[in-house]
Amino acid sequence: MLKKLIKFNWDDFALLGGAAAGMFLLAQIVTALVLLFFRDGMGHVVLLSGVILPAVMGFVLLFTSLGHFMLTFDLGVRFSLTRRRSLGLTAGVAGLQALFAMAAAGLLARLEEALMPRAWKVLSGAQALDISVLGREPGGAARAPEPGAALPAPPQIPTLEADIIVLRWYWYLAIALGALALALVLAALLSRFGQKGMWILWGIWMAVCFLPQLPIWSDFWSSSRVPFPLLLPLAVLFFLGVLAWSVWQMLHAAVKG
């Protein structure tokens, strides 16, 4: 049954792969245009695919997974699957798509790291290349010269400094799991409250955007009475509770039509 669902939703895999490839190409085109138009004054370039790609894929995963939890789950129940099995199969498809999306983002980020600094060196007209990878090492950036080049380069040699910003593997995992969990919560809210669920989401969004700007909120956070060490565990417990409610709601919600 899982294979049938994967085949049925194959277009989502194409969408995820296309989104990753499209964002990767867009980042390279923008970088190339900047180097072409400002090559005389450019001695520095920043490669961001290692951060942009997983973030973009997280947003795409959120919407594709929401569609699965709202439509694929409904479809499975209508075709006489138990709610538990339908939810499990839906989560399996969404999980495989999340794995595919993050693998595509990671591979493209590695491709940029391996190939693009030398391409930008040629395009910028520099004679030496100084590569810095930020985010992979716990202690900070790891700098490495181009193979065969001395570091540091003599001042008279035009050098292109390439900063490559990457995320460690657990951030990919956290983004994927966060997108899946949030999609499940949103699907449960919409299943329980219908169109009113959209107003609930809108209210939460407005609160997140505007409450931190109120003076009373700033005074509260600056107060020494706020138990900061307890806030993160409480937030995690709250989210786990909401996630558990979402699973329960999906297993007991009425299926339309």
Accessible surface in RSA format (square Angstrom, percent):
REM  Atomic radii and reference values for relative SASA: ProtOr
REM  Chains: A
REM  Algorithm: Lee & Richards
REM  Probe-radius: 1.40
REM  Slices: 20
REM RES _ NUM      All-atoms   Total-Side   Main-Chain    Non-polar    All polar
REM                ABS   REL    ABS   REL    ABS   REL    ABS   REL    ABS   REL
RES MET A   1    88.09  45.6  47.87  31.7  40.22  95.8  33.21  28.2  54.88  72.7
RES LEU A   2    63.99  35.6  61.80  44.2   2.19   5.5  61.80  43.4   2.19   5.9
RES LYS A   3   175.94  85.8 170.30 104.5   5.64  13.4 114.15 102.7  61.79  65.8
RES LYS A   4   150.10  73.2 143.00  87.7   7.10  16.9  90.31  81.3  59.79  63.7
RES LEU A   5    17.35   9.7  17.16  12.3   0.19   0.5  17.35  12.2   0.00   0.0
RES ILE A   6    36.06  20.5  36.06  26.9   0.00   0.0  36.06  26.0   0.00   0.0
RES LYS A   7   168.64  82.3 155.55  95.4  13.09  31.2 101.05  91.0  67.59  72.0
RES PHE A   8   137.64  68.9 111.76  69.2  25.88  67.3 119.59  72.5  18.05  51.7
RES ASN A   9    12.43   8.6  12.26  11.8   0.17   0.4   0.17   0.4  12.26  11.8
RES TRP A  10   156.50  62.8 156.20  75.6   0.30   0.7 130.08  69.4  26.43  42.9
RES ASP A  11   100.79  70.6  89.17  88.8  11.62  27.5  45.54 107.2  55.25  55.1
RES ASP A  12    26.97  18.9  26.97  26.8   0.00   0.0   0.00   0.0  26.97  26.9
RES PHE A  13    19.84   9.9  18.73  11.6   1.11   2.9  19.10  11.6   0.74   2.1
RES ALA A  14    65.88  60.6  45.88  70.8  20.00  45.5  57.73  81.3   8.14  21.6
RES LEU A  15    97.15  54.1  89.39  63.9   7.76  19.5  96.38  67.7   0.77   2.1
RES LEU A  16     0.08   0.0   0.00   0.0   0.08   0.2   0.08   0.1   0.00   0.0
RES GLY A  17    20.55  25.3   0.00   N/A  20.55  25.3  16.38  44.9   4.17   9.3
RES GLY A  18    44.29  54.6   0.00   N/A  44.29  54.6  33.79  92.7  10.50  23.5
RES ALA A  19    27.27  25.1  11.71  18.1  15.56  35.4  23.53  33.1   3.74   9.9
RES ALA A  20     0.37   0.3   0.37   0.6   0.00   0.0   0.37   0.5   0.00   0.0
RES ALA A  21    42.99  39.5  42.53  65.6   0.46   1.0  42.96  60.5   0.03   0.1
RES GLY A  22    36.76  45.3   0.00   N/A  36.76  45.3  31.05  85.2   5.72  12.8
RES MET A  23    52.64  27.3  49.42  32.7   3.22   7.7  40.69  34.6  11.96  15.8
RES PHE A  24    17.49   8.7  17.49  10.8   0.00   0.0  17.49  10.6   0.00   0.0
RES LEU A  25   104.28  58.1 104.23  74.6   0.04   0.1 104.23  73.2   0.04   0.1
RES LEU A  26    94.14  52.4  91.85  65.7   2.29   5.7  93.58  65.7   0.56   1.5
RES ALA A  27    21.47  19.7  12.39  19.1   9.09  20.7  20.38  28.7   1.09   2.9
RES GLN A  28    15.33   8.6  14.84  10.8   0.49   1.2  13.79  29.4   1.54   1.2
RES ILE A  29    96.65  55.0  94.57  70.5   2.08   5.0  96.65  69.6   0.00   0.0
RES VAL A  30    77.62  51.1  77.06  69.8   0.56   1.3  77.54  67.4   0.08   0.2
RES THR A  31    25.15  17.9  21.43  21.7   3.72   8.9   7.17   9.6  17.98  27.2
RES ALA A  32    22.17  20.4  22.17  34.2   0.00   0.0  22.17  31.2   0.00   0.0
RES LEU A  33    85.04  47.4  84.78  60.6   0.27   0.7  85.04  59.7   0.00   0.0
RES VAL A  34    58.60  38.6  56.92  51.5   1.68   4.1  58.57  50.9   0.03   0.1
RES LEU A  35     0.25   0.1   0.25   0.2   0.00   0.0   0.25   0.2   0.00   0.0
RES LEU A  36    89.16  49.7  72.86  52.1  16.30  41.0  72.99  51.3  16.16  43.5
RES PHE A  37   155.48  77.8 125.32  77.6  30.16  78.5 128.53  77.9  26.95  77.1
RES PHE A  38   125.23  62.7 119.50  74.0   5.73  14.9 125.23  75.9   0.00   0.0
RES ARG A  39   100.84  42.3  93.61  47.7   7.23  17.2  26.54  36.3  74.30  45.0
RES ASP A  40   148.17 103.8 109.57 109.1  38.60  91.3  42.25  99.4 105.92 105.6
RES GLY A  41    73.70  90.9   0.00   N/A  73.70  90.9  39.94 109.6  33.76  75.6
RES MET A  42    54.36  28.1  39.04  25.8  15.31  36.5  16.64  14.1  37.72  50.0
RES GLY A  43    35.86  44.2   0.00   N/A  35.86  44.2  24.89  68.3  10.97  24.6
RES HIS A  44    73.23  40.0  70.15  48.8   3.08   7.9  49.40  50.9  23.83  27.7
RES VAL A  45     8.81   5.8   5.90   5.3   2.91   7.0   8.81   7.7   0.00   0.0
RES VAL A  46    58.55  38.5  43.76  39.6  14.79  35.6  43.76  38.0  14.79  40.1
RES LEU A  47     3.16   1.8   1.50   1.1   1.67   4.2   3.14   2.2   0.03   0.1
RES LEU A  48    71.82  40.0  67.91  48.6   3.91   9.8  67.91  47.7   3.91  10.5
RES SER A  49     0.64   0.5   0.30   0.4   0.35   0.8   0.35   0.7   0.30   0.4
RES GLY A  50     1.33   1.6   0.00   N/A   1.33   1.6   0.45   1.2   0.88   2.0
RES VAL A  51    50.27  33.1  49.92  45.2   0.35   0.8  49.92  43.4   0.35   1.0
RES ILE A  52    56.82  32.3  54.22  40.4   2.60   6.3  56.82  40.9   0.00   0.0
RES LEU A  53     0.76   0.4   0.76   0.5   0.00   0.0   0.76   0.5   0.00   0.0
RES PRO A  54     0.00   0.0   0.00   0.0   0.00   0.0   0.00   0.0   0.00   0.0
RES ALA A  55    44.47  40.9  38.40  59.3   6.07  13.8  42.25  59.5   2.23   5.9
RES VAL A  56    36.17  23.8  35.48  32.1   0.68   1.6  36.13  31.4   0.03   0.1
RES MET A  57     0.03   0.0   0.03   0.0   0.00   0.0   0.00   0.0   0.03   0.0
RES GLY A  58     7.40   9.1   0.00   N/A   7.40   9.1   6.10  16.7   1.30   2.9
RES PHE A  59   135.89  68.0 134.14  83.1   1.75   4.5 134.35  81.5   1.54   4.4
RES VAL A  60    30.39  20.0  27.39  24.8   3.01   7.2  30.36  26.4   0.03   0.1
RES LEU A  61     0.18   0.1   0.18   0.1   0.00   0.0   0.18   0.1   0.00   0.0
RES LEU A  62    24.87  13.9  24.87  17.8   0.00   0.0  24.87  17.5   0.00   0.0
RES PHE A  63   136.85  68.5 126.75  78.5  10.11  26.3 127.40  77.2   9.46  27.1
RES THR A  64    16.58  11.8   6.90   7.0   9.68  23.1  14.24  19.1   2.34   3.5
RES SER A  65     0.63   0.5   0.62   0.8   0.00   0.0   0.00   0.0   0.62   0.9
RES LEU A  66    29.47  16.4  29.47  21.1   0.00   0.0  29.47  20.7   0.00   0.0
RES GLY A  67    26.09  32.2   0.00   N/A  26.09  32.2  24.95  68.5   1.14   2.6
RES HIS A  68     4.43   2.4   3.57   2.5   0.86   2.2   2.22   2.3   2.21   2.6
RES PHE A  69     8.23   4.1   7.39   4.6   0.84   2.2   7.39   4.5   0.84   2.4
RES MET A  70    74.59  38.6  60.57  40.1  14.02  33.4  57.79  49.1  16.80  22.3
RES LEU A  71   129.34  72.0 125.37  89.7   3.98  10.0 126.55  88.9   2.79   7.5
RES THR A  72    10.00   7.1   7.05   7.1   2.95   7.0   2.13   2.9   7.87  11.9
RES PHE A  73     6.71   3.4   6.71   4.2   0.00   0.0   6.71   4.1   0.00   0.0
RES ASP A  74    32.15  22.5  32.15  32.0   0.00   0.0   5.27  12.4  26.88  26.8
RES LEU A  75    63.06  35.1  62.02  44.4   1.04   2.6  62.95  44.2   0.12   0.3
RES GLY A  76     8.17  10.1   0.00   N/A   8.17  10.1   7.78  21.3   0.39   0.9
RES VAL A  77    29.42  19.4  20.20  18.3   9.23  22.2  20.20  17.5   9.23  25.0
RES ARG A  78   128.77  54.1  93.35  47.6  35.42  84.3  35.22  48.1  93.55  56.7
RES PHE A  79   142.29  71.2 123.08  76.2  19.21  50.0 127.35  77.2  14.94  42.8
RES SER A  80   107.30  90.7  69.92  93.3  37.38  86.1  46.25  98.5  61.05  85.5
RES LEU A  81    27.89  15.5  19.95  14.3   7.94  20.0  21.52  15.1   6.37  17.1
RES THR A  82    91.76  65.3  82.57  83.7   9.19  21.9  84.08 112.9   7.67  11.6
RES ARG A  83    72.00  30.2  67.96  34.6   4.03   9.6  22.22  30.4  49.77  30.2
RES ARG A  84   187.56  78.7 181.90  92.7   5.66  13.5  69.87  95.5 117.69  71.3
RES ARG A  85   126.94  53.3 118.46  60.4   8.49  20.2  45.36  62.0  81.58  49.4
RES SER A  86     2.83   2.4   1.22   1.6   1.60   3.7   0.82   1.7   2.01   2.8
RES LEU A  87    17.80   9.9  17.80  12.7   0.00   0.0  17.80  12.5   0.00   0.0
RES GLY A  88    44.31  54.6   0.00   N/A  44.31  54.6  35.17  96.5   9.14  20.5
RES LEU A  89    26.33  14.7  24.56  17.6   1.77   4.4  25.62  18.0   0.71   1.9
RES THR A  90     0.95   0.7   0.93   0.9   0.02   0.0   0.02   0.0   0.93   1.4
RES ALA A  91    45.16  41.5  38.89  60.0   6.27  14.3  39.66  55.9   5.50  14.6
RES GLY A  92    27.38  33.8   0.00   N/A  27.38  33.8  25.41  69.7   1.97   4.4
RES VAL A  93     0.00   0.0   0.00   0.0   0.00   0.0   0.00   0.0   0.00   0.0
RES ALA A  94     0.59   0.5   0.36   0.5   0.23   0.5   0.58   0.8   0.00   0.0
RES GLY A  95    25.53  31.5   0.00   N/A  25.53  31.5  19.75  54.2   5.78  12.9
RES LEU A  96    68.12  37.9  64.24  46.0   3.88   9.8  64.54  45.3   3.58   9.6
RES GLN A  97     0.82   0.5   0.82   0.6   0.00   0.0   0.17   0.4   0.65   0.5
RES ALA A  98     3.59   3.3   3.59   5.5   0.00   0.0   3.59   5.1   0.00   0.0
RES LEU A  99   121.98  67.9 117.71  84.2   4.28  10.7 121.54  85.4   0.44   1.2
RES PHE A 100    81.35  40.7  75.88  47.0   5.47  14.2  80.92  49.1   0.43   1.2
RES ALA A 101     0.00   0.0   0.00   0.0   0.00   0.0   0.00   0.0   0.00   0.0
RES MET A 102    15.89   8.2  12.76   8.4   3.13   7.5  13.12  11.2   2.77   3.7
RES ALA A 103    49.56  45.6  36.14  55.8  13.42  30.5  47.80  67.3   1.76   4.7
RES ALA A 104    18.76  17.2  12.72  19.6   6.04  13.7  18.15  25.6   0.61   1.6
RES ALA A 105     0.00   0.0   0.00   0.0   0.00   0.0   0.00   0.0   0.00   0.0
RES GLY A 106    20.71  25.5   0.00   N/A  20.71  25.5  19.53  53.6   1.18   2.6
RES LEU A 107   128.94  71.8 123.74  88.5   5.20  13.1 123.99  87.1   4.95  13.3
RES LEU A 108    35.20  19.6  35.16  25.2   0.04   0.1  35.20  24.7   0.00   0.0
RES ALA A 109     7.00   6.4   5.77   8.9   1.23   2.8   5.80   8.2   1.20   3.2
RES ARG A 110   140.41  59.0 138.07  70.4   2.34   5.6  43.18  59.0  97.23  58.9
RES LEU A 111    75.68  42.1  71.11  50.9   4.57  11.5  75.18  52.8   0.50   1.3
RES GLU A 112     4.36   2.5   4.36   3.3   0.00   0.0   0.00   0.0   4.36   3.6
RES GLU A 113    29.89  17.2  25.76  19.5   4.13   9.8   9.85  19.1  20.04  16.4
RES ALA A 114    60.02  55.2  42.65  65.8  17.37  39.5  50.85  71.6   9.17  24.3
RES LEU A 115   103.02  57.4  96.66  69.1   6.37  16.0  97.88  68.7   5.14  13.8
RES MET A 116    32.94  17.1  32.94  21.8   0.00   0.0  16.57  14.1  16.38  21.7
RES PRO A 117     0.00   0.0   0.00   0.0   0.00   0.0   0.00   0.0   0.00   0.0
RES ARG A 118    76.16  32.0  75.33  38.4   0.82   2.0  47.57  65.0  28.59  17.3
RES ALA A 119    43.39  39.9  31.71  48.9  11.68  26.6  38.88  54.7   4.51  11.9
RES TRP A 120    12.75   5.1  12.75   6.2   0.00   0.0  12.34   6.6   0.41   0.7
RES LYS A 121    37.04  18.1  37.04  22.7   0.00   0.0  11.75  10.6  25.29  26.9
RES VAL A 122   117.34  77.2 101.79  92.2  15.55  37.5 107.18  93.1  10.16  27.6
RES LEU A 123    46.20  25.7  42.01  30.1   4.19  10.5  46.05  32.3   0.15   0.4
RES SER A 124    11.74   9.9   0.69   0.9  11.05  25.5   0.69   1.5  11.05  15.5
RES GLY A 125    42.88  52.9   0.00   N/A  42.88  52.9  22.05  60.5  20.83  46.6
RES ALA A 126    17.23  15.8   5.89   9.1  11.33  25.8   7.66  10.8   9.57  25.4
RES GLN A 127   122.63  68.6  97.78  71.5  24.85  59.2  31.33  66.7  91.29  69.2
RES ALA A 128     9.66   8.9   9.17  14.1   0.49   1.1   9.66  13.6   0.00   0.0
RES LEU A 129     3.88   2.2   0.00   0.0   3.88   9.8   0.00   0.0   3.88  10.4
RES ASP A 130    14.73  10.3  14.73  14.7   0.00   0.0   1.45   3.4  13.27  13.2
RES ILE A 131    14.98   8.5  14.98  11.2   0.00   0.0  14.98  10.8   0.00   0.0
RES SER A 132     1.12   0.9   1.12   1.5   0.00   0.0   0.00   0.0   1.12   1.6
RES VAL A 133    16.97  11.2  16.93  15.3   0.03   0.1  16.93  14.7   0.03   0.1
RES LEU A 134    63.86  35.6  63.63  45.5   0.23   0.6  63.81  44.8   0.05   0.1
RES GLY A 135    35.31  43.5   0.00   N/A  35.31  43.5  24.73  67.9  10.59  23.7
RES ARG A 136    71.12  29.9  69.07  35.2   2.04   4.9  41.48  56.7  29.64  18.0
RES GLU A 137    85.61  49.2  80.35  60.8   5.26  12.5  18.54  35.9  67.07  54.8
RES PRO A 138   112.55  82.0  72.40  66.0  40.15 146.0  82.62  68.2  29.93 186.0
RES GLY A 139    83.87 103.4   0.00   N/A  83.87 103.4  44.35 121.7  39.51  88.5
RES GLY A 140    33.73  41.6   0.00   N/A  33.73  41.6  32.96  90.4   0.77   1.7
RES ALA A 141    53.22  48.9  18.49  28.5  34.74  79.0  18.49  26.0  34.74  92.0
RES ALA A 142    42.94  39.5  35.12  54.2   7.82  17.8  41.13  57.9   1.81   4.8
RES ARG A 143   115.74  48.6  84.93  43.3  30.81  73.3  52.90  72.3  62.84  38.1
RES ALA A 144    49.36  45.4  48.99  75.6   0.37   0.8  49.36  69.5   0.00   0.0
RES PRO A 145    52.29  38.1  43.20  39.4   9.08  33.0  43.20  35.7   9.08  56.4
RES GLU A 146    29.35  16.9  29.04  22.0   0.32   0.8   4.17   8.1  25.18  20.6
RES PRO A 147   105.93  77.2  76.93  70.1  28.99 105.4  87.77  72.5  18.16 112.8
RES GLY A 148    93.57 115.4   0.00   N/A  93.57 115.4  45.23 124.1  48.33 108.3
RES ALA A 149    34.30  31.5  15.88  24.5  18.42  41.9  23.06  32.5  11.24  29.8
RES ALA A 150    79.67  73.3  57.95  89.4  21.72  49.4  66.97  94.3  12.70  33.6
RES LEU A 151    75.25  41.9  41.31  29.6  33.94  85.3  41.73  29.3  33.52  90.2
RES PRO A 152   117.89  85.9 105.66  96.3  12.23  44.5 105.75  87.3  12.14  75.4
RES ALA A 153    25.65  23.6   7.21  11.1  18.44  41.9   7.43  10.5  18.22  48.3
RES PRO A 154    55.20  40.2  47.99  43.7   7.21  26.2  54.06  44.6   1.14   7.1
RES PRO A 155   138.44 100.9 100.95  92.0  37.49 136.3 113.19  93.5  25.25 157.0
RES GLN A 156   144.24  80.7 111.33  81.4  32.91  78.4  67.41 143.5  76.83  58.3
RES ILE A 157    57.38  32.7  52.87  39.4   4.51  10.9  53.36  38.4   4.02  10.9
RES PRO A 158    69.55  50.7  57.31  52.2  12.25  44.5  69.21  57.1   0.34   2.1
RES THR A 159    41.58  29.6  24.44  24.8  17.14  40.8  22.39  30.1  19.18  29.0
RES LEU A 160     0.51   0.3   0.29   0.2   0.21   0.5   0.51   0.4   0.00   0.0
RES GLU A 161    74.54  42.8  74.54  56.4   0.00   0.0   6.38  12.3  68.17  55.7
RES ALA A 162     0.00   0.0   0.00   0.0   0.00   0.0   0.00   0.0   0.00   0.0
RES ASP A 163    27.24  19.1  27.24  27.1   0.00   0.0   2.85   6.7  24.39  24.3
RES ILE A 164     1.45   0.8   1.45   1.1   0.00   0.0   1.45   1.0   0.00   0.0
RES ILE A 165    55.22  31.4  55.22  41.1   0.00   0.0  55.22  39.8   0.00   0.0
RES VAL A 166    10.83   7.1   7.87   7.1   2.96   7.1   7.87   6.8   2.96   8.0
RES LEU A 167    49.79  27.7  38.13  27.3  11.66  29.3  38.86  27.3  10.93  29.4
RES ARG A 168    82.57  34.7  75.42  38.4   7.14  17.0  17.20  23.5  65.36  39.6
RES TRP A 169   178.90  71.8 168.63  81.6  10.27  24.1 150.39  80.2  28.51  46.3
RES TYR A 170    91.45  42.7  89.22  50.8   2.22   5.8  63.91  48.0  27.54  33.9
RES TRP A 171   127.40  51.1 127.40  61.7   0.00   0.0 113.41  60.5  13.99  22.7
RES TYR A 172    29.87  13.9  29.77  16.9   0.10   0.3  24.71  18.6   5.16   6.4
RES LEU A 173    91.23  50.8  86.03  61.5   5.21  13.1  90.63  63.7   0.60   1.6
RES ALA A 174    50.72  46.6  37.45  57.8  13.27  30.2  43.46  61.2   7.26  19.2
RES ILE A 175    44.99  25.6  36.69  27.3   8.29  20.0  43.40  31.3   1.58   4.3
RES ALA A 176     9.15   8.4   9.15  14.1   0.00   0.0   9.15  12.9   0.00   0.0
RES LEU A 177   100.11  55.8  97.80  70.0   2.31   5.8  97.84  68.7   2.27   6.1
RES GLY A 178    35.51  43.8   0.00   N/A  35.51  43.8  32.01  87.8   3.50   7.8
RES ALA A 179     9.90   9.1   3.05   4.7   6.85  15.6   7.83  11.0   2.08   5.5
RES LEU A 180    30.42  16.9  29.23  20.9   1.20   3.0  29.55  20.8   0.88   2.4
RES ALA A 181    15.64  14.4  11.03  17.0   4.61  10.5  15.27  21.5   0.37   1.0
RES LEU A 182    76.02  42.3  76.02  54.4   0.00   0.0  76.02  53.4   0.00   0.0
RES ALA A 183     0.00   0.0   0.00   0.0   0.00   0.0   0.00   0.0   0.00   0.0
RES LEU A 184    18.55  10.3  18.55  13.3   0.00   0.0  18.55  13.0   0.00   0.0
RES VAL A 185    12.43   8.2  12.43  11.3   0.00   0.0  12.43  10.8   0.00   0.0
RES LEU A 186    27.47  15.3  27.47  19.7   0.00   0.0  27.47  19.3   0.00   0.0
RES ALA A 187     1.60   1.5   0.33   0.5   1.27   2.9   0.33   0.5   1.27   3.4
RES ALA A 188     0.00   0.0   0.00   0.0   0.00   0.0   0.00   0.0   0.00   0.0
RES LEU A 189    24.02  13.4  24.02  17.2   0.00   0.0  24.02  16.9   0.00   0.0
RES LEU A 190    28.69  16.0  21.26  15.2   7.44  18.7  21.44  15.1   7.25  19.5
RES SER A 191    52.81  44.6  17.29  23.1  35.52  81.8  22.87  48.7  29.94  41.9
RES ARG A 192   129.48  54.4 113.85  58.0  15.62  37.2  12.39  16.9 117.09  71.0
RES PHE A 193    73.84  36.9  59.91  37.1  13.92  36.2  66.10  40.1   7.74  22.2
RES GLY A 194    28.67  35.4   0.00   N/A  28.67  35.4  26.76  73.4   1.91   4.3
RES GLN A 195   158.00  88.4 149.64 109.4   8.36  19.9  54.03 115.0 103.97  78.9
RES LYS A 196   148.81  72.6 148.01  90.8   0.80   1.9  90.50  81.5  58.31  62.1
RES GLY A 197     0.00   0.0   0.00   N/A   0.00   0.0   0.00   0.0   0.00   0.0
RES MET A 198   109.62  56.8 106.15  70.2   3.47   8.3  97.76  83.1  11.86  15.7
RES TRP A 199   176.00  70.6 169.37  82.0   6.63  15.6 142.19  75.8  33.81  54.8
RES ILE A 200    64.08  36.5  55.95  41.7   8.13  19.6  62.84  45.3   1.24   3.4
RES LEU A 201    40.84  22.7  36.04  25.8   4.80  12.1  36.59  25.7   4.25  11.4
RES TRP A 202   144.17  57.9 137.99  66.8   6.17  14.5 124.53  66.4  19.64  31.9
RES GLY A 203    30.90  38.1   0.00   N/A  30.90  38.1  25.74  70.6   5.16  11.6
RES ILE A 204    94.62  53.8  91.43  68.1   3.19   7.7  93.91  67.6   0.71   1.9
RES TRP A 205   157.14  63.1 155.23  75.1   1.92   4.5 138.76  74.0  18.38  29.8
RES MET A 206    54.68  28.3  53.54  35.4   1.14   2.7  39.93  33.9  14.75  19.5
RES ALA A 207    37.44  34.4  30.44  47.0   6.99  15.9  36.35  51.2   1.09   2.9
RES VAL A 208    95.72  63.0  84.47  76.5  11.26  27.1  90.21  78.4   5.51  14.9
RES CYS A 209    43.68  33.0  30.21  33.7  13.47  31.7  16.58  42.0  27.10  29.2
RES PHE A 210   114.70  57.4 114.03  70.6   0.67   1.7 114.03  69.1   0.67   1.9
RES LEU A 211    74.50  41.5  74.41  53.2   0.09   0.2  74.50  52.3   0.00   0.0
RES PRO A 212    65.83  48.0  52.58  47.9  13.25  48.2  52.71  43.5  13.12  81.5
RES GLN A 213   131.20  73.4 100.29  73.3  30.91  73.6  43.83  93.3  87.38  66.3
RES LEU A 214    80.35  44.7  80.35  57.5   0.00   0.0  80.35  56.4   0.00   0.0
RES PRO A 215   102.14  74.4  95.90  87.4   6.24  22.7 102.11  84.3   0.03   0.2
RES ILE A 216   131.12  74.6 127.32  94.9   3.80   9.2 129.30  93.1   1.82   4.9
RES TRP A 217    87.45  35.1  86.09  41.7   1.35   3.2  80.92  43.1   6.52  10.6
RES SER A 218    59.17  50.0  50.62  67.5   8.56  19.7  35.25  75.1  23.93  33.5
RES ASP A 219    95.43  66.8  89.05  88.6   6.38  15.1  28.77  67.7  66.65  66.5
RES PHE A 220   107.69  53.9 100.85  62.5   6.85  17.8 107.45  65.1   0.24   0.7
RES TRP A 221    86.56  34.7  79.69  38.6   6.87  16.1  77.97  41.6   8.59  13.9
RES SER A 222    93.61  79.1  54.52  72.8  39.09  90.1  51.71 110.1  41.91  58.7
RES SER A 223    25.57  21.6  15.03  20.1  10.54  24.3  19.34  41.2   6.23   8.7
RES SER A 224   115.81  97.9  77.57 103.5  38.24  88.1  56.32 119.9  59.49  83.3
RES ARG A 225   209.46  87.9 182.39  93.0  27.07  64.4  84.04 114.9 125.42  76.0
RES VAL A 226    10.21   6.7   1.80   1.6   8.42  20.3   3.25   2.8   6.96  18.9
RES PRO A 227    65.96  48.1  56.62  51.6   9.34  33.9  65.96  54.5   0.00   0.0
RES PHE A 228   104.82  52.4  94.74  58.7  10.07  26.2  94.93  57.6   9.89  28.3
RES PRO A 229   116.78  85.1  91.01  83.0  25.77  93.7 104.65  86.4  12.13  75.4
RES LEU A 230   103.55  57.7 103.55  74.1   0.00   0.0 103.55  72.7   0.00   0.0
RES LEU A 231    56.65  31.5  53.19  38.1   3.46   8.7  53.68  37.7   2.97   8.0
RES LEU A 232   131.70  73.3 127.53  91.2   4.17  10.5 130.73  91.8   0.97   2.6
RES PRO A 233    66.20  48.2  59.92  54.6   6.29  22.9  65.98  54.5   0.22   1.4
RES LEU A 234   100.40  55.9  96.40  69.0   3.99  10.0  96.70  67.9   3.69   9.9
RES ALA A 235    56.75  52.2  45.35  70.0  11.40  25.9  52.76  74.3   3.99  10.6
RES VAL A 236    73.50  48.4  70.01  63.4   3.49   8.4  73.50  63.9   0.00   0.0
RES LEU A 237   114.79  63.9 106.60  76.3   8.18  20.6 107.04  75.2   7.75  20.9
RES PHE A 238   148.33  74.2 139.29  86.3   9.04  23.5 147.50  89.4   0.83   2.4
RES PHE A 239    80.30  40.2  80.30  49.7   0.00   0.0  80.30  48.7   0.00   0.0
RES LEU A 240    95.25  53.0  90.64  64.8   4.61  11.6  90.99  63.9   4.26  11.5
RES GLY A 241    41.04  50.6   0.00   N/A  41.04  50.6  34.58  94.9   6.47  14.5
RES VAL A 242    40.64  26.7  37.33  33.8   3.31   8.0  39.94  34.7   0.71   1.9
RES LEU A 243    43.07  24.0  43.07  30.8   0.00   0.0  43.07  30.2   0.00   0.0
RES ALA A 244    64.17  59.0  51.36  79.3  12.81  29.1  59.08  83.2   5.09  13.5
RES TRP A 245    85.09  34.1  79.00  38.2   6.08  14.3  65.85  35.1  19.24  31.2
RES SER A 246     0.00   0.0   0.00   0.0   0.00   0.0   0.00   0.0   0.00   0.0
RES VAL A 247    54.37  35.8  54.37  49.2   0.00   0.0  54.37  47.2   0.00   0.0
RES TRP A 248   139.12  55.8 136.65  66.1   2.47   5.8 120.22  64.1  18.90  30.7
RES GLN A 249    11.19   6.3  11.19   8.2   0.00   0.0   0.00   0.0  11.19   8.5
RES MET A 250     4.61   2.4   4.61   3.0   0.00   0.0   4.21   3.6   0.40   0.5
RES LEU A 251    41.09  22.9  33.02  23.6   8.07  20.3  33.02  23.2   8.07  21.7
RES HIS A 252   109.25  59.7  80.01  55.6  29.24  74.8  57.31  59.1  51.93  60.4
RES ALA A 253     8.87   8.2   4.24   6.5   4.63  10.5   8.87  12.5   0.00   0.0
RES ALA A 254    92.52  85.1  65.91 101.7  26.61  60.5  71.16 100.2  21.36  56.6
RES VAL A 255    38.98  25.7  12.94  11.7  26.04  62.7  13.23  11.5  25.75  69.8
RES LYS A 256   159.64  77.9 152.44  93.5   7.20  17.1 109.79  98.8  49.85  53.1
RES GLY A 257   110.98 136.9   0.00   N/A 110.98 136.9  61.93 169.9  49.05 109.9
END  Absolute sums over single chains surface
CHAIN  1 A    15550.8      12924.7       2626.1      11721.2       3829.6
END  Absolute sums over all chains
TOTAL         15550.8      12924.7       2626.1      11721.2       3829.6
